[in-house]
């Protein structure tokens, strides 16, 4: 599935990259797929926009594909079914160490990091008249946590268990869960994606809603029991009508590839993304964190040799344990 937006297309003429036909294209595929997630989420927009950008700049027939999210994306890249996958580092670490829920026992040893994307905050949205004002208040309520196998679908049930919150949990894509909330079929939608989350923005524009992360007590418990996350504040004004900061936790997201991707292709993809920040921002505002300064927020997954070459040419020394 391809996604184009007018701002992105208008900036295409400003792309600063080597002409595609002048590159070393030995072993490059004629087409590639970028694994995203459900419609209505940030991965869907970011991944389809990335695919469109790669297609335009590198003359490859690239497209995004709806998936169950990071857990599935890691396995699709490991098996060579997708050229690029978008992952949060919690599910990526589980895949790397062989404890993925989708492929238990399979160490995803062929995965390689390409570039940092953004942090994924965990966030809840409810109708303003629901009486639900905290994660603890979700007890006894119907809560959608996004697609099964995605980051929110994996981690929200764990967070609820850690906090001792018993809720009726269901799975659905972001757009479907938003519709269910608006129609009264669920009481809350607990999700995780780069902000602003498209489905949350639409709900905020159409209905009177409340959004929140974790209160102080909840936050301390989550941080003590889940070292894979760190604190993050979603600033006031991120969503229409919400003039308060939301305190929560987040995971970093990275784009990954299989180690078999040609080094020259990985190099050009990383170069394309890192040297065209305005274009990436036109794809999705979450790309404000797709920056060189965030490269080493990955602490375990080796970078693809093409990515290593680009970063070291630009002054970032990749530690030995992160050289693929």
C-alpha positions in Angstrom: 0.0 0.0 0.0 1.4 3.4 -1.0 0.8 6.6 0.8 1.7 10.0 -0.6 1.1 13.4 0.9 1.2 16.7 -0.9 3.8 18.3 1.3 6.1 15.3 0.8 5.7 15.4 -2.9 6.2 19.1 -3.1 9.6 18.7 -1.4 10.8 16.0 -3.7 12.7 18.4 -5.8 14.7 19.4 -2.8 16.0 15.9 -2.1 19.8 15.9 -1.7 21.1 12.5 -2.7 23.3 10.9 -5.3 21.4 10.2 -8.6 20.1 6.7 -8.4 21.8 5.5 -11.6 25.2 6.7 -10.4 25.2 4.4 -7.4 26.7 0.9 -7.0 23.5 -1.1 -7.4 25.0 -4.5 -7.4 22.6 -7.0 -5.9 19.8 -4.4 -5.4 16.3 -5.8 -5.6 13.8 -4.4 -8.2 11.2 -4.0 -5.4 11.0 -4.0 -1.7 8.4 -4.0 1.1 8.5 -2.0 4.3 6.6 -3.7 7.2 4.4 -1.1 9.0 1.4 -1.8 11.3 -2.3 -1.1 11.4 -4.0 1.8 9.6 -4.5 4.8 11.9 -1.1 4.3 13.6 2.2 6.2 13.2 4.0 3.1 11.7 1.5 3.1 8.9 2.1 6.7 7.9 5.8 6.7 8.6 6.5 3.4 6.8 4.4 4.2 3.7 6.0 7.6 3.5 9.5 6.0 3.8 8.7 3.5 1.1 7.5 6.3 -1.2 10.6 8.3 -0.6 12.9 5.3 -1.3 11.0 4.6 -4.5 11.3 8.2 -5.7 15.0 8.7 -4.8 16.5 5.3 -5.4 14.4 4.1 -8.3 13.1 1.0 -6.5 9.5 -0.1 -6.5 9.0 0.2 -2.8 5.7 -0.1 -0.9 4.5 -0.3 2.7 2.5 -3.3 4.0 0.0 -3.4 6.8 1.2 -5.9 9.5 0.6 -6.7 13.1 3.4 -4.4 14.1 6.9 -4.8 15.5 6.7 -8.4 16.7 5.6 -9.6 13.2 7.9 -7.1 11.4 11.0 -8.5 13.2 10.2 -12.0 12.0 9.2 -11.0 8.5 12.6 -9.3 8.1 14.5 -12.2 9.8 12.9 -14.6 7.3 13.6 -12.3 4.3 10.0 -11.7 3.5 10.3 -7.9 4.0 13.3 -5.8 3.2 12.7 -3.3 6.0 10.7 -3.5 9.2 9.8 -0.9 11.7 10.3 -2.1 15.3 10.2 -0.9 18.9 13.3 -2.1 20.7 11.4 -4.1 23.4 9.9 -6.6 20.9 13.2 -6.4 18.8 15.2 -7.5 21.9 12.8 -10.4 22.5 13.1 -11.5 18.9 16.9 -11.1 19.0 17.2 -13.4 22.1 14.7 -16.0 20.8 11.7 -15.3 23.0 9.4 -13.6 20.5 5.8 -14.5 21.0 5.4 -15.1 17.3 8.5 -17.3 16.8 9.6 -18.6 20.3 12.9 -20.4 20.2 14.1 -18.6 17.0 17.0 -16.2 17.7 16.5 -13.5 15.1 20.3 -13.3 14.5 20.1 -11.8 11.0 18.5 -8.6 12.0 20.5 -5.4 11.6 19.6 -1.8 12.6 19.5 0.9 10.0 18.5 4.2 11.7 16.6 5.6 14.8 13.0 6.7 14.1 11.4 8.1 17.3 10.3 7.3 20.8 6.9 5.5 21.2 5.0 6.8 24.2 2.3 4.6 25.9 -0.9 6.6 26.1 -4.6 6.0 26.9 -7.7 7.8 25.4 -11.2 7.6 26.8 -14.4 9.6 26.4 -14.4 12.6 28.8 -17.6 11.4 30.5 -16.3 7.9 31.2 -15.0 8.7 34.7 -11.7 7.1 33.8 -8.8 9.3 34.7 -5.9 7.0 35.2 -4.6 3.5 34.3 -5.7 2.2 37.6 -9.2 3.4 36.8 -9.2 0.9 33.8 -10.0 -1.9 36.3 -13.3 -3.5 35.3 -13.5 -1.8 32.0 -13.3 -2.8 28.3 -9.9 -1.8 27.0 -8.5 -2.2 23.4 -4.7 -2.4 23.3 -4.1 -2.3 19.6 -3.3 -5.3 17.3 -2.2 -8.6 18.8 1.6 -8.8 18.4 2.1 -5.1 18.2 4.0 -3.1 20.8 0.9 -1.9 22.7 -0.8 -5.2 22.3 2.2 -6.9 23.9 3.1 -4.4 26.6 -0.1 -2.9 27.8 -1.4 -6.3 29.2 2.0 -6.6 31.0 1.7 -3.1 32.4 -1.9 -3.8 33.6 -0.7 -7.0 35.3 2.2 -5.2 36.9 -0.2 -2.6 38.3 -2.7 -5.2 39.4 -5.4 -3.8 37.1 -7.9 -6.4 35.9 -9.6 -5.2 32.7 -11.4 -6.9 29.8 -8.7 -6.5 27.1 -9.3 -6.8 23.4 -7.2 -6.3 20.2 -8.0 -4.2 17.1 -6.2 -2.0 14.7 -5.8 1.7 15.7 -8.6 3.0 13.3 -11.0 0.2 14.4 -10.3 0.7 18.1 -10.9 4.5 17.7 -14.3 3.8 16.1 -15.2 1.3 18.8 -14.4 3.9 21.5 -16.5 6.5 19.8 -19.4 4.0 19.3 -19.3 2.9 23.0 -18.2 -0.6 22.3 -15.1 -0.2 24.5 -14.4 2.1 27.4 -10.8 3.0 26.7 -8.1 2.7 24.0 -4.6 2.1 25.3 -2.0 2.4 22.6 1.6 3.2 21.8 2.9 5.1 18.7 4.8 8.1 17.7 2.9 11.3 18.6 0.7 12.7 17.4 -1.1 9.4 17.0 -3.4 9.8 13.9 -6.3 8.0 15.5 -6.1 10.0 18.7 -5.9 13.3 16.7 -9.0 12.4 14.8 -10.9 11.4 18.0 -9.9 14.7 19.7 -11.2 16.6 16.7 -14.5 14.7 16.6 -15.4 14.1 20.3 -14.9 15.2 23.8 -12.1 12.9 25.0 -9.5 12.6 27.8 -5.9 11.4 27.3 -3.4 10.3 29.9 -0.3 8.3 30.6 0.7 7.1 34.1 0.3 9.0 37.4 3.3 9.3 39.8 2.5 6.1 41.7 1.9 4.1 38.6 5.0 5.4 36.9 7.3 4.4 39.7 5.9 0.9 39.7 6.3 0.5 35.9 9.8 1.9 35.9 10.8 -0.5 38.7 9.5 -3.6 36.9 10.1 -2.7 33.2 13.7 -1.6 32.5 13.0 -1.7 28.7 11.1 1.6 29.0 12.1 5.2 30.1 10.1 8.3 31.1 8.7 10.7 28.6 6.4 13.7 28.7 3.9 14.3 25.9 3.8 18.1 25.8 0.7 20.1 26.2 -0.9 21.1 22.9 0.2 18.0 21.1 -3.5 17.2 20.6 -6.3 19.7 20.0 -7.9 20.8 23.3 -5.3 19.1 25.5 -3.4 21.8 27.4 -1.6 19.6 29.9 1.5 17.5 29.8 1.0 13.7 29.9 3.6 11.8 32.0 4.3 8.4 30.6 6.9 5.9 29.5 8.3 5.2 26.0 10.4 2.8 23.9 12.7 3.7 21.0 11.8 2.7 17.5 14.3 1.7 14.8 14.1 0.7 11.1 15.8 -2.7 10.6 16.9 -4.8 7.7 18.2 -8.3 7.1 22.0 -8.6 7.1 21.7 -9.9 3.5 20.7 -6.4 2.2 23.5 -5.1 0.0 25.8 -2.8 1.8 25.5 -0.1 -0.8 21.7 -0.2 -0.6 21.7 0.1 3.2 24.2 3.0 3.0 22.0 4.9 0.5 18.8 4.3 2.5 20.4 5.6 5.7 22.0 8.6 3.8 18.6 9.4 2.3 16.8 9.5 5.6 19.5 11.3 7.6 20.2 14.0 5.0 16.6 14.9 4.3 15.1 15.8 7.7 12.5 18.2 6.2 11.2 15.5 3.9 11.0 13.0 6.8 9.1 15.6 8.9 6.7 16.1 6.0 5.9 12.4 6.1 5.2 12.4 9.9 5.9 14.8 12.8 7.4 11.9 14.8 10.4 12.1 12.5 11.6 15.1 14.5 13.6 12.5 16.5 15.0 10.8 13.3 18.4 12.4 13.9 22.1 11.5 14.0 22.2 12.3 17.7 19.9 9.5 18.5 21.7 6.7 16.6 23.3 5.2 19.7 20.0 4.8 21.7 20.2 1.3 20.3 22.2 -0.7 22.8 22.1 -4.3 21.6 21.2 -4.8 17.9 24.2 -4.6 15.5 24.0 -2.0 12.8 24.1 -3.0 9.1 27.6 -2.6 7.6 26.2 0.0 5.2 24.8 2.0 8.2 28.1 1.7 10.0 29.9 3.1 7.0 27.6 6.1 6.7 27.7 6.9 10.4 31.4 6.6 10.8 31.9 8.8 7.7 29.9 11.4 9.6 31.7 11.2 12.9 29.7 8.7 14.9 31.9 5.9 16.2 29.9 2.6 16.3 30.9 0.4 19.3 32.4 -3.0 18.4 29.4 -4.8 19.8 27.1 -2.9 17.5 29.0 -3.5 14.2 27.1 -6.0 12.1 
